[in-house]
């Protein structure tokens, strides 16, 4: 076999082994990725295959909405959502204060006045029932130990007919198959009505029943 082909196969094999091992570890310990590693999610290269503008368009953010981003990480989507929501409000909630501090830097730098930042737990959201129009999670649900509890809480705070948007992407170690995501959200009272993307990167939008 040609050395170049052998090298490529070796890399693919190593990647597959890594994915298997990291998934085993993450299933045993489903905790948020350390904030230092999460900062890598803000790399410009990510914009080439997960454009903030395209993703936010698929999520369905509209002007005037009250929107929650659960797990904003370093704020990869914050500015785009803020611009689209206009006179509405964007709430960014993360369990790691270091990441909220990073988002705050972006908010101040870009002068985003319609963004509220919160440190909190996705299973105990600081919102009244039926108070939000839309909530979205991008490669976050898998990091939450009590996924069903978080989905029930999102169902509580969304208004009737409100939208929950869940996005997943390989090679994220917490990636879930689309059918798994749909089944899990269905148990919490959500009905899928839009799907975008493919096996490797997808967005599913749900309506609160």
Buried (B, 14 or more C-beta within 10 A) or exposed (E): EEEEEEEEEEEEEEEEEEBEEBBEEBEEEBEBBEBEEBBEBBEEEBEEEBEBEEBBBBBBBBEEBBBBBBBBBBBBBBBBBBBBBEEBBBBBBBBBEBBBBBBBEBBEEBEBEBBEBEBBBBBEBEBEEEBBBBBBBBBBBBBBEEBEBBBBBBBBBBBEEBBBBBBBBEEBBBBBEBEEBBEBBBEBBBEBEBEBBEEEBBBBBBBBE
